[in-house]
Amino acid sequence: MTGGPLDGVRVIDMTSVVVGPICGRALADQGADVIKVEAPGGDLLRTMAQGCRTPGMSGKFTNFNRNKRSICLNLKEPDGLAAMKRLIQDADVFVSNVRPEALTRAGLDAESLLALNPNLIHCGILAFGRGGRYFNQPAYDPIIQSLSGVAATFERAIGEPRFVPMVMTVHVTGLIAAQCIGFALYRRERTGKGESIEVPMLENMASFVASEHLGAATFDPPVGPAGDGRLLSPDYRPLPTLDGYITVGPNTNPQAFAFFDAIGRPELKSDSRFDSAASRTENADAFFEVRVEGLLKKTTADWLDIFSAADVPAARYNTIEDLLEDPHLADVGFFESEEHPSEGKIRRTKTPNEFSGGMRTDTLPAPNLGENTDDILRDAGYAEDEILAMRESGAVA
C-alpha cells in the first residue's frame, strides 16, 4: 500500500528517454505500482545523459524513474514477449512511446491488448498524430520544438530561432499523457471499460503555442498579426539592475502605477500609452523600455524591498546553482536527500502537489536495470525453475 491517490493501480511502462518516463513518474509519484519494462540494453537515458557515479545510472535517469520497479525483458524472445503479455493481463495501464508499427508487429497494439485485457487503459505517446504525413516518423524534443513554432518564438523575439534549453516539449507531453490516463481511469470507474489513448507530441505542442500566440489571427480574416507582442519582446526577460538581474511583472493598474512611482516616473500613470492594461499591451515594447531604464538605478535587493512594500510582483533571478539554495524551496523542503542503494547519497525533488486524502508514503529509488525482474515474475505466477529457464534462454536479463 502506497497511500497515494493511485494506490492499487498497476502500470506497465514500456517507455524510454524522457517523454514516457515523465508520464510514468507522475503516476508513480501518486502511488501507482509502475513496472518499467526495459530491453536488455536498458533505457537509452541510463547512459546518454551527463553525470553519473556508476554506468547505467545517470542523474537524469535517476530523476525521471523514481518510485518504479524495473524488469528486463527481451521481447524478441517468445518467452519474453509472453511474460510481457502476462503482466499486461493483470494491469490497469499500459503506456508506451514505441512507434505504432513496432507495437503492432509485437502484438502490443491497443486492439490486441484490449482483447487480452478489456479493462486496460492503453496509452501510446506518439511523435505525430495518426492520419498525418509525419505519422510513424521518429522525433525527439528539438524536432518538435522546430515544427511546433517553439523555436520560432525566439526568432520573433531575438532575431534567430533557438531551442528552449530544456526538453520542454517532451516534459509537457509526458504530463499531458499522465493527465489523459487519469481521465481514462475515471471513465473506467463509471463504465467498467478500458480504452486506448493516443497522445501526439506535435499536436499537443502546436496547441500550446497556438493558444498563446494565435491572438489576432484567431479571427477570420485576421484582425492583426499572430503573436503576443509582450511575450515576443526582446526585453521579456530578467532585466539588469545596478548589481545583477530582477524580474518584475506589473500587470494590473495598481501594480503598474506603483511601479512607475517606484522608479521615479509618476507622470507615466497618465501617459495614454500606459494608463490601462490594454494600452500597455498595445505598447508592450515601450513599456518594457521603461522597465529596462528604470531598474538600472538600484540594486536587486533594494528593488525587492521596494516592490514588496508596493505589492508589485517581483523576484530575484536564480541561476541553476541558486535554485538549489532558494530559500522558499528550502522552507517547503523541495529538495530531499535520499540514500540510493547503488549510488549513495543523492538529491531528489519533492512531489510538488499535495492531496488531503493522502500522499504516497513510501519512496522507491530509481531502479538498476532489471533489479526487480525476479520479484515481478514471481508476482505474475512464474515458478523459480521457469524464471531460471527464461534467464538461460535470454528471455529475461
C-alpha angles and dihedrals in degrees: 000000000000101000095225126124090260094049108146096024113121118205126192103207113197095170136117145193109016120314096061098035090053088054092047092047091053089054093043093049088057093054106271119143098241115193110197110210113205133182117238091270092052132224110327090232090066089076110013097067123084120250127044141146097207129023114269097024107085120174092249093050090050092051097046098044107046120133092028135112121224129221121179112215130172101217091188088070115077093229091050092052091045090053090051091053091048089055091049092050090069098033131105098208137026115191126182140166092196115124112267096241091056091049091051092050090054093046091244097117120122096258093053096044096044088054087053094044115015091189094059124118103215112197122185117189106205135186092223134015124259114265097033126106093247093056113131093015115128120248142170131193099285091052090054093043088054097046098039097055097252092118090045092061088066092052089054091047105039105012101257134065115255138172122242100251092239129069085252100158093056093045090053094044092047091054091046089053090053089049091051091050089053090051091050093049089053092051090048089056088060101037103028090227133115124220145186126256129194118197112188119199099211097049093046093050093043086055089048093053097038093049088055100039110025087090111138090010088066087086124073108252095026117249091209142340123312118253136071104260093205094056093041095052113116086229094057089109141082105305128220122257129186091282109013140332139309137182121220130183113188104169109149122065094252090051095046094045091048088050092052090050091049094054092046096253104113091150089072090071089076096038107117089224093061109023096100140027090250094052092046089052091048090050098037096142092053092046090053091049089056089052093049093051096043099048095056091073100075142027123269092250091052092050093048090055093047096047093045090055091047094046092240112151108248139148139183119252113255124204115210088262091049089054090065089058100038107142096219092052088049090052092055094041093241096160112056129190118232133183105223115204094231104016101046121217113005137170118240132179122246119244098260101209123071132205120204089212091065141292131229104286100191125061125207121201117232105278128243114240109293092351093145100033098116095044092050092048091049090051088053091056102262117148122227093253090052091052091049091050090051091052092050091050093049093244090124132025 
